[in-house]
Amino acid sequence: MPIIKVRVETRNAMAQKMLDDLDIGSGPSVLEFYTGTQPAGPATAISDQVLLGELVCSDPAANIANGTLTFATITQDSAANASGVATWARHKNSDGVAINDYDVTGLAGTGAIKMNTTTIVAGGPIALNSLVITLGGA
């Protein structure tokens, strides 16, 4: 695997662009949790994946330091839309544009988003304790 080291100023600029994209519009960004296979990327339409629920981010969504976005409070979904196993999440800005897709795993997994449980029950809560994105090259 190649090793790439990126200076902090460049990683901060990359993180700022991601945050700017998430904070576009007049409201907060939203994390949508889905079942099924994660699409090729945020520009790929949802097909047969089931929307389990949505969590609402703060606005602005995060702070940046050393190429890392640390998200502020993320409001839980107190009543999930459907039951299923969360395998990935899509992060949309308030204009509904998909910015990031994340894989989702349990705490012991390697997912970008780790949850206490990935099993979601319709009408039950979906919550995250935190979300931190560290851009590579540190």
CORRA-V84560 format. One line per field, one symbol per residue. ss: DSSP state (a for helix, b for strand, c for the rest). phi: phi as a letter, one per 40 degrees, with the letter a starting at -180 (. if undefined). burial: I if it has 9 or more other ideal C-beta (glycine too) atoms within 8 Angstrom, else O. Layout:
ss: ???
phi: ???
burial: ???
This chain:
ss: cccccccaaaaaaaaaaaaaaaaccccccbbbbbccccccccccccccccbbbbbbbccccbbbbccbbbbccbbcbccccccbbccbbbbbcccccbbbbbbbbbccccccbbbcccbbcccccbcccccbbbcccc
phi: .cbbbbcdcccccccccccdccccgcbccbbbbbcgccccidccccbccbccibbbccbccabbafgbcbccdbccccadcacibcbabbbbcccgccbbbbcbbccccbccbbbdaccbbdgccbabcaabbbccgc
burial: OOOOOIOOOIIIOIIIOIIOIIIIOOOIIIIIIIIIOOIOOIOOOOOOIIIIIIIIIIIOIIOIOOIIIIIIOIOIIOOIIIOIOIIIIIIIIIOOOIIIIIIIIIOOOOIOIOIOOIOIOOOOOIOIOOIOIOIOII
